[in-house]
Amino acid sequence: MKKLTVPYYELGTKLTAEQLAFFDKEGAILFRNFITPEHVKEIIAETQRIEKEWLDSGIDKVNGIPLKFGKDENGNKCIQRLCFLTQHSPVLKSLLSDHRLKALLDLVKPYEGRIGEDEKDGLVLNNYVRTDDSAFSQMGWHTDSPRDLFLGQKIMPMLNVGLHLDTVPFENGGLRIIPGTHKQGMLRLLFGKKYFIDHKPDPKEVGFDIQAGDLTVHDGRLWHRVQKSPFIGEKSRRRVMYFPVVTGKYMPKDKNSKTPFYHRFASTVQN
């Protein structure tokens, strides 16, 4: 396993030819310092506020999508995966209105892309922490594409955009990808690995040195996983907010939406 030794880019209002070419080859890209340390603290405080409200209210699903619960290092119940957060916070809604994010739509051309604020799972917070009682400290190999098949439609280009709220050096676990696999054929996309069950490092995988405030983007067809931290407790914490850039038919979710089958499956194999 090795780090992805590439230049770290800055995201402006338009992607450069170099950035477009790199993403086309690798299927992923990292933009350094997308938001300031002060903005990171504001976002963390806002997600903690929402988490407390949801725990106090006993909410276990949002728009049909199950929340993922665990316990922190003190044994207190926590939510390790929250979704559709922009619907519950003007602060987080304004985050997705950042004009720089529109530049990412060029990565799905010639398709017409959009930020899926109320599609898929909306704006998600993944709160990875490793404790004896944690339910969410890693995630096995997967791509983001088969959910389209579960919804009865063909696989469409999409991006998963991650805003990182903690500094996570390569040695502390985190995102791992297999570069170039976004161009694999359908058979390898569906059967190249055992979805979510397989956590084994791949000889071709690479990882990143992440700083709080960084933005990562990966193609939904790319094989990727989350490596468990070697540490226990607060030192292992890795908070990442994800939102999709989607193409194709507009498919919003609301409070009457049913739980997709793939969420029932994933909940049994991601621990």
C-alpha positions as CSV (number, residue, x, y, z in Angstrom):
1,M,0.0,0.0,0.0
2,K,1.4,3.4,-0.9
3,K,0.5,7.1,-0.9
4,L,-0.8,8.7,-4.0
5,T,2.2,10.8,-5.0
6,V,0.5,13.6,-6.9
7,P,0.4,17.4,-6.7
8,Y,-2.3,18.6,-4.4
9,Y,-4.5,21.0,-6.3
10,E,-6.5,24.1,-5.5
11,L,-10.1,24.2,-6.5
12,G,-11.1,27.4,-8.3
13,T,-14.2,28.4,-10.3
14,K,-13.0,26.3,-13.3
15,L,-10.9,23.2,-13.5
16,T,-7.6,23.3,-15.3
17,A,-6.6,21.1,-18.2
18,E,-4.1,19.4,-15.9
19,Q,-6.8,18.7,-13.2
20,L,-9.2,17.3,-15.8
21,A,-6.5,15.0,-17.3
22,F,-5.4,13.8,-13.9
23,F,-8.9,12.9,-12.8
24,D,-9.6,11.2,-16.2
25,K,-6.6,8.9,-15.7
26,E,-6.8,8.2,-11.9
27,G,-10.5,8.5,-11.2
28,A,-9.9,10.6,-8.1
29,I,-8.4,14.0,-7.1
30,L,-7.6,16.0,-4.0
31,F,-8.0,19.7,-3.5
32,R,-6.1,21.1,-0.6
33,N,-7.5,23.7,1.9
34,F,-11.0,23.9,0.3
35,I,-12.3,25.5,3.6
36,T,-10.5,27.3,6.4
37,P,-9.8,25.8,9.9
38,E,-12.5,28.2,11.3
39,H,-15.1,27.0,8.8
40,V,-14.2,23.4,9.7
41,K,-14.9,24.1,13.4
42,E,-18.2,25.8,12.5
43,I,-19.3,22.7,10.5
44,I,-18.3,20.3,13.3
45,A,-20.3,22.3,15.8
46,E,-23.3,22.2,13.5
47,T,-23.1,18.5,13.0
48,Q,-22.8,17.9,16.7
49,R,-25.9,20.1,17.3
50,I,-27.9,18.0,14.8
51,E,-26.6,14.7,16.3
52,K,-27.8,15.7,19.8
53,E,-31.2,16.8,18.5
54,W,-31.6,13.5,16.6
55,L,-30.5,11.4,19.6
56,D,-32.8,13.3,21.9
57,S,-35.7,12.8,19.5
58,G,-35.0,9.1,18.9
59,I,-34.8,9.5,15.2
60,D,-33.3,6.4,13.4
61,K,-34.0,7.2,9.7
62,V,-34.1,10.3,7.6
63,N,-36.0,10.2,4.3
64,G,-35.9,6.4,4.5
65,I,-32.2,6.2,5.0
66,P,-31.1,4.5,8.2
67,L,-28.7,6.3,10.6
68,K,-25.8,4.3,11.8
69,F,-25.3,4.3,15.6
70,G,-22.3,3.3,17.8
71,K,-20.7,4.3,21.1
72,D,-17.9,6.7,21.7
73,E,-14.8,6.1,23.9
74,N,-16.8,7.0,27.0
75,G,-19.6,4.5,26.2
76,N,-22.1,7.1,25.2
77,K,-24.4,6.5,22.2
78,C,-23.5,8.4,19.1
79,I,-24.5,8.6,15.5
80,Q,-21.7,7.5,13.2
81,R,-23.5,8.2,9.9
82,L,-25.9,11.1,9.4
83,C,-27.6,12.0,6.1
84,F,-29.5,14.8,4.3
85,L,-27.9,17.3,6.6
86,T,-28.6,20.4,4.5
87,Q,-32.3,19.9,5.2
88,H,-31.6,20.5,8.9
89,S,-29.0,23.4,8.8
90,P,-28.8,26.7,6.9
91,V,-25.0,26.6,7.6
92,L,-24.6,23.2,5.9
93,K,-27.0,24.2,3.1
94,S,-24.8,27.2,2.3
95,L,-21.8,24.9,2.1
96,L,-23.2,23.2,-1.0
97,S,-23.9,26.6,-2.5
98,D,-20.1,27.4,-2.8
99,H,-19.6,28.6,-6.4
100,R,-16.4,26.6,-6.7
101,L,-18.3,23.3,-6.5
102,K,-20.0,23.9,-9.8
103,A,-16.6,23.5,-11.4
104,L,-16.8,19.8,-10.5
105,L,-19.7,19.3,-12.9
106,D,-17.1,19.3,-15.8
107,L,-15.9,15.9,-14.5
108,V,-19.1,14.2,-15.6
109,K,-19.3,15.8,-19.1
110,P,-20.7,15.2,-21.6
111,Y,-23.5,14.3,-19.2
112,E,-25.3,17.1,-17.4
113,G,-24.4,16.9,-13.7
114,R,-25.9,18.4,-10.6
115,I,-25.2,18.4,-6.9
116,G,-27.5,15.8,-5.4
117,E,-28.6,17.7,-2.2
118,D,-31.8,15.7,-1.9
119,E,-30.9,12.6,-3.9
120,K,-29.0,9.4,-3.0
121,D,-28.4,10.1,0.7
122,G,-27.9,13.9,0.3
123,L,-25.1,15.5,2.4
124,V,-23.8,12.7,4.7
125,L,-21.5,12.8,7.7
126,N,-19.4,9.7,8.2
127,N,-17.9,9.7,11.7
128,Y,-15.4,6.9,11.9
129,V,-14.0,6.2,15.3
130,R,-12.4,3.0,16.6
131,T,-13.5,1.8,20.1
132,D,-14.5,-1.5,21.5
133,D,-18.2,-0.6,20.9
134,S,-17.8,1.3,17.7
135,A,-20.1,0.2,14.8
136,F,-18.3,2.2,12.1
137,S,-14.5,2.2,12.0
138,Q,-13.9,1.0,8.5
139,M,-15.6,0.1,5.2
140,G,-14.8,-2.7,2.8
141,W,-14.2,-2.5,-0.9
142,H,-17.0,-1.2,-3.0
143,T,-18.0,1.1,-5.8
144,D,-21.0,3.5,-5.7
145,S,-22.5,2.3,-8.9
146,P,-24.6,-0.8,-8.2
147,R,-27.2,1.2,-6.3
148,D,-28.4,2.4,-9.7
149,L,-29.2,-1.2,-10.6
150,F,-31.1,-1.7,-7.3
151,L,-33.2,1.3,-8.3
152,G,-34.0,-0.3,-11.6
153,Q,-32.0,2.0,-13.8
154,K,-28.7,1.8,-15.8
155,I,-25.5,2.8,-14.2
156,M,-24.9,6.5,-14.7
157,P,-21.8,8.6,-14.1
158,M,-21.6,10.1,-10.7
159,L,-19.0,11.6,-8.3
160,N,-18.6,11.3,-4.6
161,V,-17.3,14.5,-3.1
162,G,-15.7,14.3,0.4
163,L,-15.1,17.3,2.7
164,H,-12.6,16.2,5.4
165,L,-13.1,17.6,8.9
166,D,-10.0,16.0,10.5
167,T,-6.4,15.8,9.7
168,V,-5.7,12.1,8.9
169,P,-2.1,11.2,7.8
170,F,-1.8,8.1,5.6
171,E,-0.6,6.0,8.5
172,N,-3.8,6.7,10.4
173,G,-6.0,4.9,7.9
174,G,-8.7,6.5,5.8
175,L,-9.6,6.5,2.1
176,R,-8.0,3.9,-0.1
177,I,-8.5,3.7,-3.9
178,I,-7.4,1.6,-6.8
179,P,-6.5,4.2,-9.5
180,G,-8.0,3.8,-12.9
181,T,-10.7,1.3,-12.0
182,H,-13.4,3.8,-13.0
183,K,-12.7,2.6,-16.5
184,Q,-13.1,-1.1,-15.8
185,G,-15.7,-3.2,-17.6
186,M,-19.1,-4.1,-16.2
187,L,-18.1,-7.6,-15.0
188,R,-15.1,-6.3,-12.9
189,L,-17.3,-3.4,-11.6
190,L,-19.9,-5.8,-10.3
191,F,-17.7,-8.8,-9.4
192,G,-14.1,-7.6,-9.1
193,K,-14.3,-7.8,-5.3
194,K,-16.8,-8.9,-2.6
195,Y,-18.7,-5.8,-1.9
196,F,-18.2,-4.4,1.7
197,I,-17.1,-7.9,3.0
198,D,-13.5,-7.7,1.6
199,H,-11.2,-5.4,3.6
200,K,-7.9,-6.8,2.4
201,P,-5.4,-4.3,1.1
202,D,-4.9,-4.5,-2.7
203,P,-1.4,-4.4,-4.2
204,K,-2.5,-1.6,-6.5
205,E,-4.3,0.6,-3.9
206,V,-3.1,4.0,-2.8
207,G,-4.0,6.3,0.1
208,F,-3.7,10.0,1.0
209,D,-2.3,12.4,3.6
210,I,-5.5,14.3,4.4
211,Q,-5.6,17.7,6.1
212,A,-8.8,19.1,7.7
213,G,-10.5,21.3,5.1
214,D,-9.4,19.2,2.1
215,L,-11.8,18.1,-0.6
216,T,-11.5,14.8,-2.3
217,V,-13.5,13.7,-5.4
218,H,-13.7,10.2,-6.7
219,D,-15.6,8.6,-9.6
220,G,-18.5,6.4,-8.4
221,R,-17.2,3.5,-10.5
222,L,-13.8,3.5,-8.7
223,W,-13.0,0.7,-6.3
224,H,-12.4,2.2,-2.9
225,R,-12.5,1.4,0.8
226,V,-11.8,3.0,4.2
227,Q,-8.8,1.6,6.1
228,K,-9.3,1.2,9.9
229,S,-7.2,3.4,12.1
230,P,-4.4,1.6,14.1
231,F,-5.4,3.8,17.1
232,I,-8.2,3.6,19.6
233,G,-10.5,6.4,20.8
234,E,-10.3,10.1,19.8
235,K,-7.0,9.7,18.0
236,S,-8.7,7.4,15.5
237,R,-11.5,9.8,14.7
238,R,-12.1,10.6,11.0
239,R,-15.1,12.8,10.1
240,V,-15.9,13.2,6.4
241,M,-18.9,14.8,4.8
242,Y,-19.9,13.4,1.5
243,F,-22.3,14.5,-1.2
244,P,-23.0,13.2,-4.7
245,V,-22.7,14.8,-8.1
246,V,-25.3,12.9,-10.1
247,T,-26.5,12.6,-13.7
248,G,-29.6,11.3,-15.3
249,K,-33.2,11.3,-14.0
250,Y,-33.9,13.5,-11.0
251,M,-34.8,11.2,-8.1
252,P,-35.3,13.2,-4.8
253,K,-36.1,11.6,-1.5
254,D,-38.4,12.9,1.2
255,K,-40.0,11.8,4.5
256,N,-42.2,9.3,2.7
257,S,-39.3,7.5,0.9
258,K,-38.8,3.8,1.5
259,T,-35.5,2.3,2.6
260,P,-33.5,1.1,-0.4
261,F,-32.6,-2.6,-0.3
262,Y,-28.8,-1.9,-0.5
263,H,-28.9,0.0,2.8
264,R,-30.3,-3.1,4.5
265,F,-27.5,-5.2,3.0
266,A,-24.7,-2.7,3.8
267,S,-25.7,-2.4,7.4
268,T,-24.8,-6.0,8.0
269,V,-21.3,-5.9,6.5
270,Q,-19.7,-2.5,7.1
271,N,-18.6,-2.9,10.7
